[in-house]
Amino acid sequence: MGRKYSLILSQYKNLYTSRMKLRPFSMEDRKDVFEFAGDEEATKFVTWEAHKSIDQSANSILNYYSRGGVYAIELKENKKCIGCFDIRIDSENDKASFGYILNRQYWNKGYMTEVLDLMLKLCFDVLKLNRVEAEHYTENPGSGRVMQKCNMKFEGRGIQEVKVKGIYHDVDHYAILKSDWIKYNTEKDVVN
């Protein structure tokens, strides 16, 4: 991540949707992190193994979740950390990719779509990026639906593209350009 983008992200440590706050992780989140990072079902489609202890979750907070561009997803109503959103910026090409994980108890409630919509706004309005891209394993269609709801376009499928936890996975690729994002949001403003 380039210095310019790191500086901008440091000014946007806390972001808000109607139901959530995106913020830096703290050690107080370790039990909540263990709740989603220790769940075999929730971690099925990530490259790392499910956490075996709260200490392992605390270590992840210190060594990974504390980086710039990594946000805890907190429910405003109860201040519970229910997931993580990680934005990765390729400053040379003015683009970003992202990854996320959500506590399984909060799946299918529109939370990730709300978070991704906010993060696309950050990428295009604040960071002034040209492109945002993401991918998901075909066995995880819910992740693809989140991308589709945020108007990301399907760009193709890589057959047995990655080997994770000893299994080859087909990977679907999605992206959205700034020009398309502006067009969609302009149309949305006219309709609403």
N, C-alpha and C positions, 0 to 999 in steps of 0.2 A: 504494500500500500504506500503510495507516495506521501510525502510530507504534507502537501497541501490538503489531501483528503484526511489524513490523520488529524490535522489541526481542526478541520471542519467538524469531524466526528466528535472530537473532544468538547466541542461547543454544544453538541446535541446528544448529551449523555442520557437525558430523560425525554421520552416521547410519549404522547398520549393518544389513545383512541377513546371512544365513548365508554368502553368497558375495561380497558387495560392501560397499564403503564409499562413502557419499556424502559429499562434502567440497568445500571451496572449490577453485576452479581455481588453478593456479600456472603460472608461466612454464615450469616443467619439463614441463608437459603439451603444449607447443606442437606437438611432432611427432605425438603421439597425436591431438590435435585436428585437425591437418591430415589425418591418416589417414582420419577419418570426415567432416570438413567439406570435404575436397577430392574426395570420392568422388561422382561424378555420380549414381550410383544411390541412395546414402544420402541425398543432398540433393534428390532429385527432388520430394519433397513438403514442402519447407520454403519459406518466402517469400524467403530470401536465396540468392544465387548460390553455387555451389561455390567454395571457396577455391582460388586459383591458386598460392599460395606459403605457406611456413611463416611468413613475416613477416605475412601477412594473418591467419593463425590466432593469432599472438602479439598482434596488434592487437585481435582479437575478445576475447581473454582480458582484455586491459586495459580495453576499453571496454564490453563486454557481459557476459561470463562472470564478471566480478568483482562484479556486483550481488548484493544479498541475494535469497535464494530461488532462485538458480541453483547447481546442484550438479554437480560432476564425478562420473561413475559410474566407480569404480575397482574392478577385480577384486582381491580380497584376495590371491589366489594368486600374482600376479606384479606387483602394484601398477601395472598398466596402466590408463590412462584409456580407457574404451571408449565413452563417450558423455556426454550432458548431459541433465539434467532441470531444467526451469524451471517453478516454481510462481508464479502471478500471483494476488495476493489483491485482491479487491474488498471493502474493509473496510466500505463503506457498506451492502452487502447480505450480509455474513457468508458470502461464498462465494469459491471459488478456481477458476481454470482452470489448465491446464498444457500444456506441450509437451515433447517429447523427441526426441532423435536418438541412434541407436546405430550403432556401427561395424558394417558389413555382415557382417564375419567372425563376429559374435556374435549374429546373428539366429537366431530359432527355437530358443533354448536356455532360454527362460523368464526371462531376465534382466530384461526390462522389466516383466513381470508381478510379479516379486519387488519391483522398485523401486516400482512404482505402489502395490502393497499397503502398503508401508512409508509412502509419502507420504500415502495416505488415512488411515492411523493418525495421522500427524502432524497432518493437517488437522482430524480429528474429535476426537482425544483431547487434543491439546496446544493447537492454535490455536482449538479450540471453534467451528469453522465449521459452518454449517448445510447447505451444498451444495458439491459439487465437480463441475465440468462440463468436458467436452473435446469435441473434434471431430476428424474425420479426413476426408481426401478419399476418395471411394468407390473410387478406383483403388488405395488402400492398405489393403486389408482386414485385413492383419496388425495394424495399429494398432488397428483396431476389436476384433479378437480379444483383445488385451491388456485393453482396457476391459471387455469382456464377462466375461473370466476374473476380473476384480476386482468383478464384480456391478454394474457401471454399466449403466443402462438406456438403451436406444435411445429417443430422444425425437422423432426426425424427420429428414428429409432436405431440405436446401436445394438446389434445382436451379440449377446454374450460379451458385452463391452467391458464389464468389470467383474473381478473375482473378489468377493467379500465373504469372509468366514467360510472359505472353502467352496463357495457356490458361485457359479457364473450367472450373472444377471443381465437381462436385456434392459436398456436404459432409454427412456424417452426424454428428448431435449425440447425445452421451451425457451422462448425469449420475447422481449418486448422492446421496441425502440422508443426513444423519447418522442419522436414525431407521432407515433401511434398512440402513445400514452396521452399526449396533449389532445389529440383528436378525440379520443374516447372521453376524456374528462370535459372537453368543451361540449360534446354532444350530451353528456350526462347533465351538465349544468342547464342546458336548454330544456331538456325533458323535465327536470325537477322543478 
